[in-house]
């Protein structure tokens, strides 16, 4: 259960990182 939540959090941060990169440029 923890690994499942961890994977979701990881995907969420990757999405935020991608969004911030788009906003940066």
C-alpha distance matrix in Angstrom:
0.0 3.8 5.5 5.1 6.4 8.6 10.0 10.8 12.5 14.2 15.6 16.7 18.6 20.1 21.3 22.8 24.4 26.0 27.2 28.7 30.4 31.9 33.2 34.5 36.7
3.8 0.0 3.8 5.3 5.2 6.0 8.6 9.9 10.4 12.1 14.2 15.2 16.4 18.2 19.9 20.9 22.2 24.2 25.6 26.7 28.3 30.2 31.3 32.3 34.7
5.5 3.8 0.0 3.8 5.5 4.9 6.1 8.6 9.7 10.2 12.2 14.0 15.1 16.2 18.2 19.8 20.7 22.3 24.2 25.4 26.6 28.6 30.0 30.9 33.0
5.1 5.3 3.8 0.0 3.8 5.4 5.2 6.4 8.7 9.9 10.8 12.4 14.4 15.5 16.7 18.6 20.0 21.3 22.8 24.5 25.9 27.3 28.8 30.2 32.1
6.4 5.2 5.5 3.8 0.0 3.8 5.4 5.0 6.1 8.5 9.9 10.4 12.3 14.2 15.2 16.4 18.2 19.9 21.0 22.4 24.2 25.8 26.8 28.2 30.5
8.6 6.0 4.9 5.4 3.8 0.0 3.8 5.4 5.1 6.1 8.6 9.7 10.5 12.2 14.2 15.2 16.3 18.3 19.8 20.9 22.4 24.4 25.5 26.5 28.8
10.0 8.6 6.1 5.2 5.4 3.8 0.0 3.8 5.4 5.0 6.2 8.5 9.9 10.5 12.3 14.2 15.2 16.5 18.3 19.9 21.0 22.7 24.3 25.4 27.3
10.8 9.9 8.6 6.4 5.0 5.4 3.8 0.0 3.8 5.4 5.1 6.1 8.7 9.9 10.6 12.4 14.2 15.3 16.5 18.3 20.0 21.2 22.6 24.1 26.1
12.5 10.4 9.7 8.7 6.1 5.1 5.4 3.8 0.0 3.8 5.5 4.9 6.2 8.5 9.8 10.5 12.2 14.1 15.2 16.3 18.2 19.9 20.9 22.1 24.5
14.2 12.1 10.2 9.9 8.5 6.1 5.0 5.4 3.8 0.0 3.8 5.4 5.2 6.2 8.6 9.9 10.5 12.3 14.2 15.3 16.4 18.5 19.9 20.7 22.8
15.6 14.2 12.2 10.8 9.9 8.6 6.2 5.1 5.5 3.8 0.0 3.8 5.6 5.1 6.2 8.7 9.8 10.5 12.3 14.2 15.3 16.6 18.4 19.8 21.4
16.7 15.2 14.0 12.4 10.4 9.7 8.5 6.1 4.9 5.4 3.8 0.0 3.8 5.4 5.1 6.3 8.6 9.9 10.6 12.3 14.3 15.4 16.5 18.2 20.3
18.6 16.4 15.1 14.4 12.3 10.5 9.9 8.7 6.2 5.2 5.6 3.8 0.0 3.8 5.3 4.9 6.0 8.5 9.7 10.3 12.1 14.1 15.0 16.0 18.4
20.1 18.2 16.2 15.5 14.2 12.2 10.5 9.9 8.5 6.2 5.1 5.4 3.8 0.0 3.8 5.4 5.0 6.2 8.6 9.8 10.5 12.4 14.2 15.1 16.8
21.3 19.9 18.2 16.7 15.2 14.2 12.3 10.6 9.8 8.6 6.2 5.1 5.3 3.8 0.0 3.8 5.4 5.1 6.2 8.6 9.9 10.7 12.3 14.1 15.7
22.8 20.9 19.8 18.6 16.4 15.2 14.2 12.4 10.5 9.9 8.7 6.3 4.9 5.4 3.8 0.0 3.8 5.4 5.0 6.1 8.5 9.8 10.4 12.0 14.4
24.4 22.2 20.7 20.0 18.2 16.3 15.2 14.2 12.2 10.5 9.8 8.6 6.0 5.0 5.4 3.8 0.0 3.8 5.4 5.1 6.2 8.7 9.8 10.3 12.5
26.0 24.2 22.3 21.3 19.9 18.3 16.5 15.3 14.1 12.3 10.5 9.9 8.5 6.2 5.1 5.4 3.8 0.0 3.8 5.5 5.1 6.3 8.7 9.8 11.0
27.2 25.6 24.2 22.8 21.0 19.8 18.3 16.5 15.2 14.2 12.3 10.6 9.7 8.6 6.2 5.0 5.4 3.8 0.0 3.8 5.4 5.1 6.2 8.6 10.1
28.7 26.7 25.4 24.5 22.4 20.9 19.9 18.3 16.3 15.3 14.2 12.3 10.3 9.8 8.6 6.1 5.1 5.5 3.8 0.0 3.8 5.4 4.9 5.9 8.7
30.4 28.3 26.6 25.9 24.2 22.4 21.0 20.0 18.2 16.4 15.3 14.3 12.1 10.5 9.9 8.5 6.2 5.1 5.4 3.8 0.0 3.8 5.4 5.0 6.4
31.9 30.2 28.6 27.3 25.8 24.4 22.7 21.2 19.9 18.5 16.6 15.4 14.1 12.4 10.7 9.8 8.7 6.3 5.1 5.4 3.8 0.0 3.8 5.4 5.4
33.2 31.3 30.0 28.8 26.8 25.5 24.3 22.6 20.9 19.9 18.4 16.5 15.0 14.2 12.3 10.4 9.8 8.7 6.2 4.9 5.4 3.8 0.0 3.8 5.4
34.5 32.3 30.9 30.2 28.2 26.5 25.4 24.1 22.1 20.7 19.8 18.2 16.0 15.1 14.1 12.0 10.3 9.8 8.6 5.9 5.0 5.4 3.8 0.0 3.8
36.7 34.7 33.0 32.1 30.5 28.8 27.3 26.1 24.5 22.8 21.4 20.3 18.4 16.8 15.7 14.4 12.5 11.0 10.1 8.7 6.4 5.4 5.4 3.8 0.0
